[in-house]
């Protein structure tokens, strides 16, 4: 501990585990932290956080159990905020309160999206769904070049080999292109969306 309330954490350190009771949140000064959640036998990546972001705040808002686990994935320096400190901070700084509210809204939107994605049984549909969301999140136009997420396999809980197979097929079908930088582009949004809707309907009504 280098200064009051600040903790130095090496990669692999577990800040908290899903299902635990919590009485503190963490503000990241440096490094990276991964949030994960268990779904059946798989562990899905919910979000990866870096400097100036925070996690564990739901424990401050009356949530009995941690909904996710938080693990340091790159040596980090984090500020530990206890319940009393959190309440004083929120009451005394409207900018912090507003930033936290925006972040909570973003996480709720992401959670709703994840539920939709998990309903899809086809790996191809899940990859298509994720790529479109990435393009929409980063650009004004979905046809603009967008970096492929490095943690795509973890986010979708699909083997990396299967991810590569799906991406290769999407390129062959001329739905996307992938350049040498690892950026993808959706070639024809209408054709892309038609194919995604077809797969969604197939998943919904197929009982095989």
C-alpha positions in Angstrom: 0.0 0.0 0.0 1.8 3.2 -1.1 -0.7 5.8 0.1 -3.9 5.8 2.1 -6.7 4.0 0.3 -4.5 3.0 -2.7 -3.6 -0.6 -3.4 -1.0 -1.9 -5.8 -2.2 -5.1 -7.5 -0.3 -7.4 -9.7 -1.9 -9.1 -12.7 -4.0 -12.0 -11.5 -5.2 -10.3 -8.3 -8.9 -10.9 -7.6 -10.5 -7.7 -6.4 -13.8 -9.4 -5.7 -15.7 -12.6 -6.7 -19.2 -13.0 -8.1 -21.6 -13.8 -5.3 -19.6 -12.3 -2.5 -21.0 -9.5 -0.2 -19.2 -6.2 -0.8 -18.6 -3.0 1.2 -16.2 -1.2 -1.1 -15.7 -0.1 -4.7 -12.5 0.4 -6.7 -11.4 3.3 -8.8 -8.6 2.4 -11.2 -5.6 4.8 -11.3 -3.5 2.7 -13.7 -3.5 -0.8 -15.2 -6.5 -2.9 -16.4 -9.2 -4.9 -14.7 -11.5 -7.5 -16.3 -15.1 -8.1 -15.2 -16.5 -11.6 -15.8 -19.7 -13.4 -15.1 -20.5 -17.1 -15.0 -23.2 -18.3 -17.4 -23.8 -22.0 -17.0 -20.4 -23.6 -17.4 -18.9 -20.6 -19.2 -17.2 -17.5 -17.9 -18.0 -14.5 -20.0 -16.1 -11.2 -20.2 -18.5 -8.4 -19.3 -16.1 -5.5 -19.6 -12.4 -4.5 -19.4 -11.6 -1.4 -17.5 -8.6 1.0 -17.5 -7.5 4.2 -15.8 -10.2 6.5 -14.4 -12.9 3.8 -14.6 -14.4 2.0 -11.6 -16.0 -1.2 -10.5 -17.8 -2.7 -7.5 -20.1 0.3 -7.2 -23.3 -1.8 -7.0 -22.1 -2.9 -3.5 -22.5 0.8 -2.5 -26.1 0.9 -3.8 -27.6 -1.8 -1.7 -26.9 -4.8 -3.9 -26.5 -7.8 -1.5 -24.1 -9.8 -3.7 -21.5 -9.0 -6.3 -23.0 -9.6 -9.7 -19.6 -10.1 -11.4 -16.0 -10.9 -10.6 -13.2 -8.4 -11.0 -9.6 -9.6 -11.8 -6.6 -7.5 -12.5 -5.2 -8.4 -16.0 -2.4 -5.7 -16.1 -0.5 -4.5 -13.0 -2.8 -1.9 -11.5 -3.0 0.8 -8.9 -6.6 1.1 -7.5 -8.3 3.4 -5.0 -10.5 1.5 -2.5 -13.6 3.4 -1.6 -15.6 2.4 1.5 -19.4 2.9 1.8 -19.2 6.0 3.9 -16.6 7.6 1.7 -18.8 6.8 -1.4 -21.8 8.5 0.1 -19.9 11.6 1.0 -18.3 11.7 -2.4 -21.6 11.5 -4.2 -23.3 14.1 -2.0 -20.4 16.5 -2.3 -19.6 16.2 -6.1 -22.4 16.3 -8.7 -19.9 15.7 -11.5 -18.8 12.4 -10.0 -22.5 11.4 -9.4 -23.4 12.3 -13.0 -20.4 10.4 -14.4 -21.3 7.3 -12.3 -25.0 7.5 -13.4 -23.9 7.6 -17.1 -21.6 4.6 -16.6 -24.3 2.6 -14.8 -26.7 3.4 -17.7 -24.0 2.2 -20.2 -23.5 -1.0 -18.3 -27.3 -1.7 -18.1 -27.5 -1.2 -21.9 -24.5 -3.6 -22.4 -26.1 -6.1 -20.1 -29.4 -6.1 -22.1 -27.4 -6.5 -25.3 -25.5 -9.5 -23.8 -28.7 -11.2 -22.9 -29.9 -10.8 -26.5 -26.6 -12.2 -27.8 -26.7 -15.2 -25.4 -30.1 -16.2 -26.7 -28.6 -16.8 -30.1 -27.4 -20.4 -30.5 -25.6 -20.0 -33.8 -21.9 -18.9 -33.4 -22.2 -17.1 -36.7 -25.2 -15.1 -35.5 -23.4 -14.2 -32.3 -20.3 -13.0 -34.1 -22.4 -10.9 -36.6 -24.4 -9.4 -33.7 -21.2 -8.5 -31.8 -19.4 -7.0 -34.8 -22.4 -4.8 -35.7 -22.5 -3.5 -32.1 -18.8 -2.8 -32.2 -19.1 -0.8 -35.4 -22.1 1.1 -34.1 -20.4 1.9 -30.8 -17.2 3.2 -32.3 -18.3 5.0 -35.5 -21.0 7.2 -37.0 -21.4 4.7 -39.9 -21.3 0.9 -39.5 -19.4 0.7 -42.8 -16.3 2.4 -41.3 -13.2 0.4 -40.4 -13.5 -0.9 -36.9 -10.8 -2.8 -34.9 -11.7 -6.4 -34.2 -11.9 -6.8 -30.4 -8.9 -8.7 -29.1 -11.1 -10.5 -26.5 -13.9 -11.4 -29.0 -13.6 -15.1 -28.1 -13.8 -14.4 -24.4 -16.7 -12.0 -24.8 -18.8 -14.5 -26.8 -17.5 -17.6 -24.9 -16.6 -19.2 -28.3 -13.3 -21.0 -29.0 -10.8 -18.9 -30.8 -10.5 -21.4 -33.6 -14.3 -21.2 -34.1 -14.1 -17.4 -34.1 -11.5 -17.5 -36.9 -13.5 -20.0 -38.9 -16.6 -17.8 -38.7 -14.7 -14.6 -39.6 -13.1 -16.4 -42.6 -16.5 -17.5 -43.8 -17.9 -13.9 -43.4 -15.0 -12.6 -45.5 -15.6 -15.3 -48.2 -19.3 -14.4 -48.3 -18.3 -10.8 -48.8 -20.2 -9.6 -45.7 -17.1 -8.1 -44.2 -13.5 -7.3 -45.1 -10.6 -7.6 -42.6 -7.4 -5.6 -43.3 -3.8 -6.3 -42.2 -4.3 -4.1 -39.1 -7.1 -6.3 -37.9 -9.8 -3.8 -38.7 -13.1 -5.0 -40.2 -15.6 -3.3 -42.4 -19.3 -4.2 -43.1 -19.6 -4.2 -46.9 -23.3 -4.0 -47.4 -25.3 -3.1 -44.2 -28.6 -4.2 -45.7 -27.4 -7.6 -46.8 -25.5 -8.0 -43.5 -28.7 -7.3 -41.5 -30.9 -9.5 -43.7 -28.5 -12.4 -43.0 -28.4 -11.7 -39.3 -32.2 -11.5 -39.1 -32.4 -14.8 -41.0 -30.1 -16.5 -38.5 -32.0 -15.0 -35.6 -35.3 -16.3 -36.9 -33.7 -19.7 -37.6 -32.4 -19.9 -34.0 -35.8 -18.9 -32.7 -37.9 -21.4 -34.6 -35.5 -24.3 -35.1 -35.8 -27.1 -32.7 -33.0 -29.3 -34.1 
